[in-house]
Amino acid sequence: MNETTRVGTRGARFIVPLHFFAAAVALAAVFLFAAQASYGQSDAGAGAVQCHLQHLRHGINLSEWFAQVYDPKGYTKEHFEAWTTAQDIGLIKNMGFDHVRLSVNPQPMFRRKQADRIPADYLGYLDAAVKMILDQGLAVIIDIHPDSDFKEKLSADNEFVEQFEDYWRALARHYSSTNRISFRSKF
């Protein structure tokens, strides 16, 4: 599919293949449908959305922990364990925030041709971070925030887009058991 569409973000403009754009919309719809289904089949649909949104009123970013890591050593165990601590999360909670936006670069977890198999070690670090946040009573928005080279591959290679869909589905499935986790993408 060679059609493209322009998508603007705060003054910046870039081109995204229509296939990728459609896939992202479809994944968002699937996730929202799955989240609503997990709340049951009753009239509580609107109530479920309100329940979910009540955790997302006052948020703060947790940048440079799982994305935008500028340390030359990169995404290491030491970085994941030391960048943001339980004390930091406690302070965030005590300051009155009810959720955090956790930026996650998919590149370190992404295995081409096996994108639905997220490496256990990296996923373990992310799980520990999410658990630490949830244990403080905060909700989490997992913000898929790829670097430029990853975005370029998404804009140029439909097979890469399909692999990314598999990755995103696997990650959403992994975190589908709680209503205090949401997903967002920054493209």
Secondary structure as UniProt FT lines:
FT   STRAND          4..9
FT   TURN            10..11
FT   STRAND          12..17
FT   HELIX           18..38
FT   TURN            43..44
FT   HELIX           45..53
FT   TURN            54..55
FT   STRAND          59..66
FT   TURN            72..73
FT   HELIX           77..82
FT   HELIX           86..94
FT   TURN            95..96
FT   STRAND          99..104
FT   HELIX           107..109
FT   TURN            112..113
FT   TURN            115..116
FT   HELIX           120..135
FT   TURN            136..137
FT   STRAND          139..144
FT   HELIX           148..156
FT   HELIX           158..174
FT   TURN            175..177
FT   TURN            179..180
FT   STRAND          181..185
//
